[in-house]
């Protein structure tokens, strides 16, 4: 789990730098990558619940 938080920290730093110092393409890409990282975390939050046991045959 520590790797996930490290990834989020680096992603926020990189996207923040792109939003503050970059041109239009860098700002758009930084925002898109930040949005993708956050939405992936939200979507995958409930997936492990689906894999708790074996399906009956």
C-alpha positions in Angstrom: 0.0 0.0 0.0 3.0 2.3 0.6 3.8 2.1 -3.1 0.3 3.4 -4.0 0.7 6.5 -1.8 4.2 7.0 -3.2 2.7 6.9 -6.7 0.0 9.4 -5.7 2.6 11.8 -4.2 4.8 11.7 -7.3 1.7 12.1 -9.5 0.5 15.1 -7.6 3.9 16.7 -7.7 4.4 16.1 -11.4 0.9 17.2 -12.3 1.2 20.2 -10.1 4.4 21.2 -11.7 2.9 20.8 -15.1 -0.1 22.9 -14.2 2.0 25.7 -12.7 4.9 25.9 -15.1 3.8 24.2 -18.3 2.1 25.5 -21.4 -1.3 24.5 -22.6 -0.4 20.9 -23.7 1.5 20.2 -20.4 -1.4 21.6 -18.3 -3.9 19.4 -20.2 -1.8 16.3 -19.9 -1.1 17.0 -16.2 -4.8 17.4 -15.5 -5.7 14.3 -17.5 -3.1 12.1 -15.7 -4.2 13.4 -12.3 -7.8 12.7 -13.2 -7.0 9.2 -14.5 -5.0 8.3 -11.3 -7.8 9.5 -9.0 -10.6 7.9 -11.0 -8.7 4.6 -11.2 -8.4 4.5 -7.4 -12.1 5.2 -7.0 -13.1 2.6 -9.5 -10.8 -0.2 -8.2 -11.8 0.5 -4.6 -14.7 -2.0 -4.7 -13.3 -4.7 -7.0 -11.5 -6.9 -4.4 -14.9 -7.6 -2.8 -15.9 -9.5 -6.0 -13.0 -12.0 -5.5 -13.6 -13.3 -2.0 -14.5 -16.9 -2.8 -15.0 -19.6 -5.3 -18.0 -19.7 -7.5 -20.2 -22.8 -7.0 -20.2 -25.3 -9.8 
